[in-house]
Amino acid sequence: MKTTAEVTAIIAGLKQHYPDALCSLEYRKDYELLFAVRLSAQCTDARVNLVAPVLFARFPTLQSLADADVTEIEEYIHSTGFFRAKARDIVASANILLTEFGGRVPDTMEDLLRLPGVGRKTANLILGDLYRQPGAVVADTHCIRISGRLGLTDGTKDPAKVEAQLRAQLPPEESNDFCHRLVLHGRAVCTARKPQCEICNLRPCCDLFGG
């Protein structure tokens, strides 16, 4: 694990290169982010950003999604993969949001995990992005890979363990933006197959480079 000084340096380095720590999924309404994240499973954010606006134009309200025919939803989201499960989850979640939460996306981990297709990764993103709750850690593939390379975790690929280990080291107010910056860094520099260590400003704190 890293020292406090090293963690601070990593956070500063990421902020320098990625000052705008924004979620790459586009949305206008809170529930649209929830469903966009569901669509992003095993799919690129770029693809979701093409599909989701068309879906939400056809079903412009939460009620219209709740009333939708699942097979029609499938047609709109087919290219995102696993479309049958995703369509079922979107319609079921829309109904739960309306009947149990007054049409509002929940703001607690416990309530979010009650929604079909929502796991801790999705719940943390919602809590961090919509509600700016401190301590949210989105342990996606980029986060798992890069935090292991940096030595912020022990190299585990278990999302729950990565989440716990990062939460223990990151300042709570930094964690959500930190994870967004890791995604940007993972796409631009610290790629899965061939990390570009020679241009990475995190080299001084990186176990992969140092090793």
Backbone torsions as a table, in degrees:
resi	resn	phi	psi	omega
1	MET	NA	163.6	-176.0
2	LYS	-94.4	156.0	173.6
3	THR	-75.9	165.2	178.3
4	THR	-59.3	-39.3	179.6
5	ALA	-64.5	-39.8	179.4
6	GLU	-68.2	-41.6	177.4
7	VAL	-61.2	-42.9	178.3
8	THR	-61.4	-40.6	179.5
9	ALA	-66.5	-39.3	178.2
10	ILE	-64.6	-44.9	178.6
11	ILE	-60.1	-44.2	-179.0
12	ALA	-65.2	-39.7	179.6
13	GLY	-64.1	-41.2	178.0
14	LEU	-67.5	-39.8	178.8
15	LYS	-62.5	-37.0	-179.0
16	GLN	-61.7	-42.8	-176.1
17	HIS	-87.8	-26.5	-176.9
18	TYR	-132.1	71.3	-175.9
19	PRO	-63.1	-31.1	-179.9
20	ASP	-96.5	95.8	-177.6
21	ALA	-87.2	76.7	-175.0
22	LEU	-110.5	147.7	173.1
23	CYS	-66.3	135.2	-177.3
24	SER	-80.1	-8.6	175.7
25	LEU	-80.3	134.3	-177.8
26	GLU	-94.4	138.9	179.6
27	TYR	-160.1	157.7	177.8
28	ARG	-115.0	-29.4	-179.1
29	LYS	-119.9	154.9	-176.8
30	ASP	-57.4	-45.1	-177.3
31	TYR	-68.1	-24.7	176.8
32	GLU	-65.0	-36.7	175.8
33	LEU	-64.9	-43.9	178.6
34	LEU	-55.2	-46.9	-177.0
35	PHE	-76.5	-30.8	176.5
36	ALA	-64.9	-39.4	177.2
37	VAL	-64.0	-39.4	177.1
38	ARG	-62.4	-40.5	179.1
39	LEU	-67.2	-25.9	-175.0
40	SER	-76.8	-8.9	178.4
41	ALA	-62.0	123.9	-178.4
42	GLN	56.6	33.0	179.9
43	CYS	-151.0	152.4	179.4
44	THR	-77.8	151.0	176.5
45	ASP	-63.1	-33.7	179.5
46	ALA	-61.7	-42.4	177.6
47	ARG	-64.9	-43.5	179.4
48	VAL	-61.1	-38.4	-179.4
49	ASN	-68.9	-16.4	172.9
50	LEU	-86.4	-38.0	-174.2
51	VAL	-81.3	-45.9	-172.3
52	ALA	-59.0	-44.6	-179.7
53	PRO	-60.1	-35.1	178.3
54	VAL	-68.7	-41.8	177.7
55	LEU	-60.9	-46.5	-176.4
56	PHE	-75.0	-20.7	172.8
57	ALA	-71.7	-36.9	178.5
58	ARG	-73.4	-36.1	179.6
59	PHE	-122.7	84.0	-168.6
60	PRO	-79.8	-6.2	179.9
61	THR	-130.5	162.0	176.9
62	LEU	-63.1	-37.1	178.9
63	GLN	-63.7	-40.2	-179.8
64	SER	-66.7	-33.2	175.3
65	LEU	-69.5	-39.8	179.3
66	ALA	-64.5	-33.8	-177.7
67	ASP	-89.2	-4.5	-172.1
68	ALA	-68.8	151.9	171.1
69	ASP	-76.7	126.2	-176.8
70	VAL	-57.1	-37.8	-178.6
71	THR	-64.9	-31.0	177.1
72	GLU	-71.9	-40.0	174.9
73	ILE	-58.3	-42.2	-180.0
74	GLU	-56.2	-40.6	-179.1
75	GLU	-62.5	-38.7	-178.2
76	TYR	-73.4	-31.0	-173.0
77	ILE	-109.3	11.4	-173.9
78	HIS	-51.9	-41.3	-173.9
79	SER	-72.4	-7.3	179.7
80	THR	-85.7	-8.6	-179.0
81	GLY	82.4	155.1	-179.9
82	PHE	47.8	38.3	-169.3
83	PHE	-66.9	-30.1	-179.2
84	ARG	-67.4	-48.0	179.0
85	ALA	-64.7	-40.6	-179.6
86	LYS	-64.8	-42.0	179.5
87	ALA	-63.1	-44.4	177.9
88	ARG	-60.2	-43.3	-177.7
89	ASP	-65.7	-39.5	-179.3
90	ILE	-64.6	-46.7	-179.7
91	VAL	-66.0	-43.8	-179.9
92	ALA	-64.7	-42.4	-179.7
93	SER	-66.0	-39.5	177.9
94	ALA	-59.1	-41.4	178.3
95	ASN	-65.6	-41.6	179.6
96	ILE	-66.2	-41.4	178.9
97	LEU	-59.6	-39.0	-178.7
98	LEU	-74.7	-42.3	-173.1
99	THR	-83.9	-30.0	-174.1
100	GLU	-111.7	-19.8	-175.1
101	PHE	-127.1	16.0	176.4
102	GLY	63.0	26.1	179.7
103	GLY	81.5	8.2	-177.4
104	ARG	-106.7	140.0	174.8
105	VAL	-69.6	128.0	-177.1
106	PRO	-60.6	155.7	-179.0
107	ASP	-117.1	22.7	174.7
108	THR	-129.8	150.1	178.7
109	MET	-58.6	-44.5	-177.0
110	GLU	-58.9	-46.2	-178.2
111	ASP	-71.4	-38.5	179.7
112	LEU	-63.1	-38.6	-178.7
113	LEU	-69.4	-10.4	175.9
114	ARG	-78.5	-15.8	-177.4
115	LEU	-81.4	137.0	-179.1
116	PRO	-58.1	132.0	177.2
117	GLY	81.8	0.9	-179.6
118	VAL	-99.2	120.2	174.5
119	GLY	-111.2	-170.7	-175.8
120	ARG	-65.3	-35.6	179.6
121	LYS	-61.0	-49.7	178.5
122	THR	-62.9	-45.1	-178.3
123	ALA	-61.1	-42.7	178.8
124	ASN	-63.4	-39.2	179.1
125	LEU	-64.0	-42.9	178.6
126	ILE	-62.7	-46.3	-179.0
127	LEU	-63.1	-37.9	-178.9
128	GLY	-77.2	-44.6	-174.1
129	ASP	-82.1	-44.2	-177.8
130	LEU	-80.9	-39.2	-171.8
131	TYR	-113.2	-1.1	176.9
132	ARG	50.9	37.9	178.5
133	GLN	-75.9	130.1	179.3
134	PRO	-66.5	149.7	176.2
135	GLY	89.8	1.7	179.4
136	ALA	-72.7	125.8	179.3
137	VAL	-125.2	115.7	-179.2
138	VAL	-96.1	100.1	-175.3
139	ALA	-88.6	74.4	176.2
140	ASP	-90.6	-173.1	-174.8
141	THR	-63.6	-39.6	178.4
142	HIS	-64.1	-46.0	-179.4
143	CYS	-60.7	-45.4	-179.2
144	ILE	-62.7	-46.7	-177.4
145	ARG	-64.9	-51.4	-172.3
146	ILE	-73.6	-39.5	178.4
147	SER	-63.0	-33.3	175.6
148	GLY	-69.2	-42.7	179.2
149	ARG	-63.9	-39.7	-179.5
150	LEU	-71.2	-24.3	-175.9
151	GLY	92.8	15.7	175.6
152	LEU	-76.2	-21.5	174.1
153	THR	-126.3	174.3	-178.7
154	ASP	-85.8	12.6	178.3
155	GLY	93.7	0.2	178.9
156	THR	-62.0	147.8	175.8
157	LYS	-100.6	2.0	-179.6
158	ASP	-77.2	114.7	-176.7
159	PRO	-55.9	-39.3	-179.0
160	ALA	-64.7	-38.9	179.3
161	LYS	-71.1	-39.5	176.6
162	VAL	-61.6	-44.6	178.4
163	GLU	-57.5	-47.1	-178.0
164	ALA	-65.5	-42.8	-177.9
165	GLN	-68.4	-38.5	176.9
166	LEU	-69.9	-38.9	179.6
167	ARG	-62.7	-31.4	-179.8
168	ALA	-72.3	-21.2	-175.2
169	GLN	-108.9	-31.9	-175.2
170	LEU	-84.2	140.4	170.4
171	PRO	-58.9	131.5	-175.3
172	PRO	-53.0	-36.5	-177.3
173	GLU	-73.4	-11.8	-179.0
174	GLU	-102.3	-16.4	-164.4
175	SER	-64.0	-42.5	-176.8
176	ASN	-65.6	-49.1	178.9
177	ASP	-64.8	-35.4	177.6
178	PHE	-57.0	-45.3	-178.9
179	CYS	-66.4	-38.5	175.7
180	HIS	-63.1	-39.5	-180.0
181	ARG	-68.2	-33.2	176.0
182	LEU	-63.3	-37.6	177.0
183	VAL	-61.2	-47.5	179.4
184	LEU	-62.2	-41.1	179.8
185	HIS	-67.9	-36.8	179.8
186	GLY	-67.5	-30.4	178.4
187	ARG	-81.3	-35.2	-172.8
188	ALA	-93.1	-36.0	-170.3
189	VAL	-129.4	-59.9	-173.4
190	CYS	-89.8	64.9	-176.6
191	THR	-72.6	163.7	-174.3
192	ALA	-65.6	-46.5	-172.3
193	ARG	-87.2	-37.0	-175.2
194	LYS	-143.1	82.8	178.9
195	PRO	-63.4	137.1	-178.4
196	GLN	-91.8	70.4	-175.3
197	CYS	-59.7	-30.4	-175.8
198	GLU	-65.7	-21.4	-179.8
199	ILE	-112.9	8.7	-175.5
200	CYS	-89.8	125.9	-179.6
201	ASN	-80.4	0.3	177.1
202	LEU	-94.2	4.2	-176.9
203	ARG	-51.1	-43.8	-176.4
204	PRO	-61.0	-21.7	-177.1
205	CYS	-110.3	7.7	-170.3
206	CYS	-98.2	127.1	177.8
207	ASP	-68.6	-36.3	179.7
208	LEU	-62.1	-48.5	-179.8
209	PHE	-67.9	-43.0	-178.8
210	GLY	-69.1	-29.1	-178.6
211	GLY	-78.9	NA	NA
